[in-house]
Amino acid sequence: QIVKSFKRHLDTHYRDLLTGRIDTVYRVQDYALAQNLHPGYLTTVIKTKTGKSIQNWIAEKTTTLAKSLLHNSDLSIKQIAYKLGFNEAAHFSNYFKKQTGITPRLYREQRQSASN
């Protein structure tokens, strides 16, 4: 039940980010608070039940949505960064490169050339 609730909160939160209803990325504490759990307990349960840490879940969700926006929208990289809750486009670019091995700009260029 805790895992289902966490995944539901994760999906809802990112949907709200994308639609502009909110502009803050949740941290582990926020997901724990939503379930009235201690962050350490939530972290342990998620890791034990899924084999992945909460940070991994959040990173994968962020990266998946970033890839989708880079590929399927005309938003600038700066706009995508803000939509995903990053305060600076440079932080987003560094984050994306750490997760994927390439910059958002290069990812977009590769996807566009693959589509043509």
C-alpha positions, -999 to 999 in steps of 0.1 A, spaced: 0 0 0 28 24 8 45 17 -25 13 22 -45 6 54 -26 41 67 -33 39 59 -70 5 76 -72 19 107 -55 49 107 -78 27 105 -109 3 132 -96 31 155 -86 48 154 -120 15 159 -138 9 190 -116 44 202 -125 38 198 -162 5 215 -161 19 244 -141 -3 238 -111 28 237 -89 64 246 -95 83 228 -68 99 194 -71 91 172 -41 118 157 -20 117 125 0 103 144 30 74 157 10 64 122 -2 68 109 34 47 137 48 19 130 22 16 95 38 22 106 74 54 85 75 90 92 86 112 98 56 136 71 67 108 46 70 94 55 36 129 52 21 134 18 36 100 5 25 104 17 -11 139 3 -14 130 -31 2 98 -36 -19 110 -22 -52 147 -26 -52 151 10 -61 156 40 -39 132 69 -38 159 91 -54 161 66 -83 123 67 -87 123 105 -88 153 107 -111 138 82 -136 105 101 -136 123 134 -141 145 121 -169 116 103 -187 95 135 -187 125 156 -197 131 133 -227 94 134 -236 93 172 -235 126 175 -255 113 152 -282 76 161 -283 75 198 -276 88 231 -290 96 243 -255 131 257 -250 154 238 -227 151 267 -203 113 263 -203 116 226 -198 139 231 -169 115 255 -152 85 231 -159 104 203 -142 111 225 -111 147 234 -118 156 270 -109 183 273 -135 186 258 -170 223 250 -163 213 228 -133 188 210 -155 214 204 -182 239 191 -157 213 168 -141 202 155 -175 237 148 -186 245 130 -154 214 108 -159 217 102 -197 253 109 -206 244 136 -231 232 172 -228 195 180 -234 204 200 -265 223 170 -280 195 146 -270 170 169 -288 192 172 -319 197 134 -321 159 128 -318 151 153 -345 177 139 -369 164 104 -362 128 116 -370 138 131 -404 
